[in-house]
Amino acid sequence: MKLHVNGTEHEVAAPPEMPLLWVLRDLLGMTGTKFGCGVAQCGACTVHVDGVPRRACVTPAESVVGKQVTTIEGLSKAGDHPVQRAWTELDVVQCGYCQSGQVMAAAALLAKLPNPSDTDIDQAMSGNICRCGTYPRIRAAVHRAAEIAGPRET
């Protein structure tokens, strides 16, 4: 099957029901998307499918054929997406395991809502679990990323 990931078309020999997470990690070598729980509860495997955050651990590969998949590796070539810049600037990461999913969720939020409130951030990020408890830094970084991105028309 042909999958369009991070702007490149890939031919993958995978069973149609194989979770997108394992296609990305094992077949395409994109290990930025993490396995956390395997049941779509923790958010470590968050990717964008046509701009919408999805849990790759429960998304069958066949369901993304013909769609644009973006992983943490494809968010920006130089790691300079406003969310990535804010994460670095505010030193959000502690252990780091959940952070690619956190970054992808934050990027999707800001694409939809350029100037979110604390409540907007808390609601949008609530499905992404950080066992180190960096939630205050995550919230601050989402606000900072909005500042970095600057005003946009909605």
C-alpha positions in Angstrom: 0.0 0.0 0.0 1.1 3.6 -0.6 1.2 6.0 2.3 2.0 9.7 2.1 4.1 10.5 5.2 5.9 13.8 5.9 5.5 14.9 2.3 6.9 11.7 0.8 5.0 8.7 -0.7 6.1 5.4 0.7 5.3 1.9 -0.6 4.9 -0.3 2.4 4.4 -4.1 2.5 2.1 -4.2 5.6 -1.1 -6.0 6.4 -4.0 -3.4 6.0 -4.9 -3.8 9.7 -1.3 -3.2 10.9 -1.4 -0.1 13.3 0.1 3.0 11.7 2.5 3.2 14.7 4.3 0.1 13.7 4.4 1.0 10.0 6.0 4.3 10.9 8.5 2.8 13.4 9.3 -0.6 12.1 8.9 -0.3 8.4 9.7 3.4 7.8 12.2 3.9 10.6 10.5 6.9 12.0 11.0 6.3 15.7 9.9 9.8 16.9 6.3 8.5 17.3 6.4 6.5 20.6 4.5 3.5 21.8 3.0 4.2 25.2 -0.1 2.2 26.0 -1.3 0.6 22.8 -5.0 1.5 23.5 -5.1 5.2 22.5 -5.1 6.5 26.1 -1.8 8.1 26.6 -1.1 10.1 23.5 2.6 9.2 23.0 1.8 8.0 19.5 0.0 11.1 18.3 0.4 12.0 14.6 -1.6 14.2 12.3 -3.8 12.7 9.6 -4.9 15.4 7.2 -4.0 17.9 10.0 -6.1 16.2 12.7 -4.4 14.5 15.7 -4.8 10.7 15.6 -3.5 7.9 17.8 -1.2 5.9 15.6 -1.3 2.8 17.9 -5.0 2.1 17.0 -5.1 3.6 13.5 -5.1 0.8 10.9 -2.5 1.6 8.1 -5.1 1.1 5.4 -7.3 3.9 6.9 -4.7 6.5 6.0 -4.2 5.6 2.4 -4.8 8.7 0.3 -4.3 11.0 3.3 -1.4 13.1 4.5 0.3 11.8 7.6 2.6 14.0 9.6 4.9 12.7 12.3 7.1 14.6 14.7 9.9 14.2 12.1 7.8 16.0 9.5 6.5 18.8 11.7 9.4 21.0 10.4 12.6 20.1 8.6 14.9 22.1 10.9 13.0 21.6 14.2 11.9 25.2 14.1 8.1 24.9 14.2 6.8 27.4 16.8 5.8 24.6 19.2 9.3 22.9 18.9 11.0 26.3 19.5 8.8 27.0 22.6 9.4 23.5 24.0 13.1 24.1 23.8 13.0 27.7 25.0 11.0 26.8 28.1 12.8 23.5 28.7 9.5 21.5 28.9 11.0 18.1 28.6 11.8 16.0 31.7 12.1 12.4 30.7 10.9 13.2 27.2 9.1 10.0 26.3 5.6 11.6 25.8 6.8 14.8 24.3 6.6 14.0 20.6 2.9 13.3 21.2 2.5 16.4 23.3 4.2 18.5 20.6 1.9 17.0 17.9 -1.2 17.7 20.0 -0.1 21.2 20.7 0.6 21.9 17.0 -2.8 20.6 16.0 -4.4 22.9 18.7 -2.6 26.0 17.5 -3.4 25.2 13.8 -7.1 25.3 14.8 -7.0 27.9 17.6 -4.1 30.3 17.2 -4.5 32.0 20.6 -5.9 29.4 23.1 -6.9 30.1 26.7 -5.6 27.9 29.5 -9.0 26.1 29.4 -8.6 25.5 25.6 -5.1 24.1 26.2 -6.1 21.9 29.1 -9.0 20.4 27.1 -7.0 19.9 24.0 -4.0 18.4 25.8 -6.0 16.4 28.4 -5.7 13.1 26.4 -1.9 13.3 26.4 -0.4 11.9 29.6 2.9 13.0 31.0 4.1 10.8 33.9 6.7 13.4 34.9 4.0 16.0 35.4 5.3 18.7 33.2 1.8 20.0 32.6 2.5 23.6 33.8 5.5 23.8 31.4 3.5 22.3 28.6 0.7 24.9 29.0 3.3 27.7 29.2 5.0 26.4 26.0 1.7 26.3 24.1 1.1 30.0 25.0 4.7 30.8 24.0 4.3 28.9 20.7 1.3 31.0 20.0 3.4 34.2 20.6 6.2 32.9 18.4 3.7 32.1 15.6 2.2 35.5 15.9 -1.2 36.7 15.0 -3.1 34.8 12.3 -6.4 35.2 10.7 -8.9 32.5 11.8 
